[in-house]
Amino acid sequence: MLIDVTRLLDRMMQGRLPTGVDRVGLEYVRHFSGRAVAMVRFAGQWIELSQRDTDRVFDALLSPRGNLKQLARRAVGKALPLSFARRFSSPRFLFNTGHSGLDQASYFQRLRGTGLRPMFFVHDLIPLTHPEYCRPGERERHRARMDTVLKLGAGVIVNSQATLDALKGHARKVEHPMPPAVVAQLAPARLPPPADTAPLDVPYFVVLGTIEPRKNHWLLLKLWRQLIERMGSAAPRLVVIGQRGWECENVIDLLERCEPLRGFVFERPGCTDAELSTYLHHSQALLFPSFTEGYGLPLVEALTLGVPVIASDLPAFREIAGNIPEYLDPLDGARWSELVLDYAKPDSPRRHAQHQRMGHFQAPTWETHFQKVESLMDRLAGAATAQTPQVIPRTQGLMVR
């Protein structure tokens, strides 16, 4: 099988920290390492690395080292001359776990002319269902991605029933049949143990995720300004963990220029896994006020660490965590304020009650995830074998029936 690692290599060679999408891609590399080879799209070519170079690149992706750029460039340069006019005619599975390239007409045309069986991971359909929270033009790009998924996908993997329902709804809308699909929830990140000492010596909360409109950071920052004006130094703190994204100038203005927030709101854009584990573990709760989500890895990570969650009432969240978190409307500022003040208390009954409910939480595992993926692959391989035309041999000019 082939794993398209173009997105992973590109981001890591730029020194960017992995997003949730990248973490999924890394787990596919980890699981199929030794059974798959890496493919890289570069200079208009689909470049299949040798098994030896694949093993080196996979190892470097899973254990980042300073020589990743040099290693990747050497491997791609060595394989590039062999890639011209390659047709990929053998019926192998091709995994694309990050939507990368799916909106390009050249990707569609190239893939359609191969014998590959594409396995697409669909993370969400937010640019189609909620385009107002995305970059300009993202709706059209995502429609092209989903067209590729529906028209060429041998199989589809989704992170939640909510995502599958959205994809099925889109398929009905564009009048195209759904490829075989499986819901395989995502396990939490492999975080190191938290430090014993809390990073702050006062009660604090964490919001985790890329700063973008649908994450609703603006609500929390406006709420925190009100708490500071009302409570002064007794107000809890807020730690904002995540890289700055797009269309979020109002949030950036508050983070950079709002004087009352200084000393109370801390931005951590380059948080390591060890720091993330420690910040989450010692917090009063994870705050997750998103307007829409296809999944919710921060929610899984928090509950796995035994950290309470206050979150928007979204189908994907309830699918993952049932009735464990506190759910509320993402626009109900008064209710968010009420719960933050309650959970900031050292003896909060509501916080204690959520800790009790956490006893029933079972975090998704990568083992279960890949059992479902492999089962889908077996089903697809069996169906392809059954559809292969039987060759009827001839003996002495007579047809054998």
N, C-alpha and C positions, 0 to 999 in steps of 0.2 A: 504494500500500500504506500501511498504518498501522503505527506503532510506538508501543506503550504505554510512555510514559516516566514513569508515575506514581511508581514506586519511585525512579527516578533523581532526579527533581525533589524528592521528599520528603526523601530522605537528604541531598542536596547543599544544600537550603535550610536544613537543620538544621546544616550545617557538618560533617557526618560524612565521614570519609575513605572512599574507595571500597573495597569488599570485592572478592573474586574474582568474585562474581555481578555486581556493579556494573560491573566492568571488561568483562565480556562484553557487557552492555547498551550500554556506551559504544562498543564496537567495531561493534555493529549500527547505532548511530546514525551512526558515521563512514562505514561502508560504504554505507548506503542514503541518506545525505544527498543531497538533490537529487532523489531518486526517491520519497521517502516523506513523509508528513505525520505530525505528532505527535498522539497522543491522550492525554488526561489524564482519569482518573476522579475526579470531585470533586462533592460535594453530591448524590450519587445520580445524576449524569449522566455520560455518556460524551461528552467534549468534544473535538471535532476542531478543531485550530488551523488557521488559514489558512496557506498556503504561506509567506507572508512572515514570519509569527510563528514558524512551524516552523523556518525557517532561522535566525532569531535565537536561539531556544531551543536548537537543536542546537549552534550555535556556542558558546553560553554553557556548555553541558554539556561540550563537548570542550575548551574553554579557559576554565575557571572564572574568573569575575570577581565583583567585589563587588555588581554590580547584578542578579544572577541572581534574587533574590527579587522585586524590583520588576518585572523583565522578565516573569517567569512569571505573576505575579499580574495584570499588565495584559493579557497574551495570553489567559489563561483567562477573565478578566472580560469581555473583548471577545467571545469565542466562546461564552460560557455561554448567552446568550439564544437563540442559533441552535441549541442542542443539545436543547432540550425536544422530546420526541416524535420525535427523529431515529431512523430505523429502520436505517440502514446497510444498505440493500437491495442495493447494487451488490456484485458478487462480488470483493471485494478481499482480499488477504492481510493479516492482522493478526498482528504479532509481539508475543509476551509472552515476554521472556527472563529473567524473575526470579521466576517462580512467584507473582507479586503478584496478589492478589485471587482466585486460582483456588479457594480454599476457601470462598468466599462463595456462598450460594445465589442471591443477586441477580446475581452475575456469570454464573453458569450460565444462569439464566433469560433474562437480557438477551442473552447471546451466542447462545443457541438460537433467538432470534427475529430474527436478522439474516441477511444474505446473506454475511457475512464468512467467510473461510477462515482459521481460526486456525492459526498456526505456533507451537508451544510448545517452548521450550528446557527440557529436564529436566536438572537438575544432579546429582541423586542421589535415591535412595530410602531414605536412611539412617533417617529417622523411622519407616519401615515395617520395615526389616530389622534396625535396631539402636535401638529406641525408648529403651533404657536410657541412651543418651548424649544425649537430647534433652529439651527442656522438657516438663513435664507437659501432656498434651493435644495435643502436636505430632503424635503418630501419627494421631489422628482428623483433624486439619487436613490432614495430608499425604495421607491416604487420599482426602479430598474433592478435593484438588488433582489427584491422579492420576485420579480418576473424571472430572473435567472434561477432562483431557488425552485419556483413552481414548474418551470418549463424543462429544466435540465437536471434537477435533483433526483438522484436514485433514492436517497433517504434524507430525512430532516430530523435534527435533534433540537429540542427546545428545552428551556430551563424551567418552565412552569406550564400548568394547564391554562393559565391566563394568557400566556404568549401563544400557545397552540390555538386557543379560541380566536385570538386576534388574527392569526395567520389563516385559519379556516374561513373567517369572515372576509378577509381580503381575497382569498381564492374564489369564494362565491361571487364577490363583487366583480372580479375580472373574468368570471366564467372560465376558470381553469381548474382541472382536477388537482387534488392534494396528493403529493407523493407520500409514500409510507412515512410515518412520523412516530417519534417516541418522546415522552416527557421524562427527562432525566435531571433531577434537581442537582444543584451545585453544592459541593461541600465547602466549609469555611477554609480560608487561607491557612497554610501551615505556619502559624505564628509561633515564635519562640516564647518560652515562659516569661511572664511579666516580672519586672523588678519588684523587690519587696517594698521599696520606698515609693510613695506617690510623688508624681512630678510637681504637684501643687499641694500646698498645705491648707487649702480651703476647699469647700465643696465645689465641684465643677461638673459640667456636662460636656459631651462630645457630639459633634456633628461630623459625619464622615462621608466623603464623596467629592467628585469634581464639582467645582463651583460653576453652576449653570442654572438657567432660569427654572427648570422643573424641580430642582432640588430645594427651592424655597428658602434659601439662606436669608433672604431679605426679611421674611417674617421674624426669624430668630433675632436678627440684629436689631430690628425695631423694638422687639420685645425686650431685649437686653438693655437697650437705652432707657426704656421705661422703668425697668427694675432698678437700674443704677440711680435714676433720678428719685425714685421712691425710697430706696433702702440704703443708698450710699455705699460705704465700704462693706456692709453686710451682704450685699448682693452676691449670688454665686457667680462663678466664672464659666466661660464658654471657650472650648478649644475647637477651632475649625481646622479639620484635617482634610487636605485634598488640594489638588492642583487647580489653578485658575483656568476656567474654560472660556466659553464664548457668550456673547450677549448678556454679560453680567456686570456692566459698568456701574449700576446703582449699588450693587453689593461691594464692589471694589472701592467705590467712593466712601462708603461707610467704614470699611476696614482701614482705609488709608487716612481719611480726613475727619472722622467723627471723634472729637476729643474725649467725650464722656466714655467711649468704649475702651480707651487706653488703660491698660492694667487690669481690664476685666475680660476682654476678648483677645484670644491669642491665635494667630494664624500659623499653621504648620504645614506648608505645601510640600516639603521634602521629608516627610516622616518615614523613618525606616520601619521594618516589620517589628523590631524589638521595641521601638518607641511607641508604635501603634498598639501593641499588646499591653504595654504598661499604661498608656493613657486610657485605654478602654477599661482595663481591669479595675482601676482605682476610681473611675467616674461614678457619679450618682446614677447616670443613665445615658444611653445613646438616644439622641434626638433624630428622628427621621421624618421630616415634614414634607416629603415629596408630593408633587401633584400627580405623578404617574410613575410606575416602575414595571419592568418586565419580570424582575426577580427581586433581589434585595440582599446581596452578600453581607453588607454591614450588619443587618439584622441577625443573620445566622452567626456571624463572628461574635457579636455581642452576647447572644444567648448561650453560645458555646462556652464563653468565658464566665458565665454566670452574671452578666451585666443586664440590668433591666432596660427595657426599650419603651419609648414613647413615640408613636408613629402615626402617620396618616392611615385612615381606614381604607386600604387598597386590597383588591382581591388577591394579588400575588402575596402580600404579607400574611393574610389569613391562611392562605394555602400552605405557607411555610411554617407558621408559628401558632396557628389556631387562636385560642383566646388568651395566650400568655401576655403579650404586650398591652399597654394602654393605647387604644385606638381613638382618634378624634379627627375632625375635619381639618384639612390643611390651612383653612382660612379663619379658623376660630381662634383668634389671638387671645381672647380672654381665657379660654379653656387651656390653651398652651401655657399661659402664665400661671394659672392655678395649679397645674400639674407640676411645673418646674419648681414652684415654691414648696409644694408638698414633698416632692422627691428630694429636695435639698436638705430637708430635716434629717438629722441622724436617726430619729426614731419614727420615721414615716410609716404609718400603717399600710398605706397603699403600696409603698415600695416593698415592704415586708411580704405583703400578699402576693406580689408578682414573683418574688423569690420562691415562694411556696409553689406557685404554678409552674415555675421552671423545672420542677422535679419531673414533669411529664414530657419535657422537650427532648426529642431525639434528632440530633443534627444529621442532615444528609451526609452520606459518605461517598467518596470517589469510587470505592469498590462497588457499591450499588449502582452508581451512575454508569460505570463501564460495563457492568453486567447487562444493563438495558441496551447500551450501544452495541455490544457484541451480539446480543440476541437479535437486534434489528439487522446487523450485518449478515448473520447466519440466514435469516429469513430472506434477505435480498439475494444472497448467493444461491440459496436453494431455488428461488423463483427463477433466477437467470438460467440455472442449469436445466430446469424443467422446460424452459422455453427454447433451449438450443435445438435446432433441427437435427434429427437423427440422420446420419449418413447411411444409405442403404448400399451394402457391398454387392458386387457382381462376381459371379463365378461361372467360368466357361460360357460367357455370354448370356447366362440366364439370371434373372432377377431373383434374389432370395427374399422371400416374404416372411 
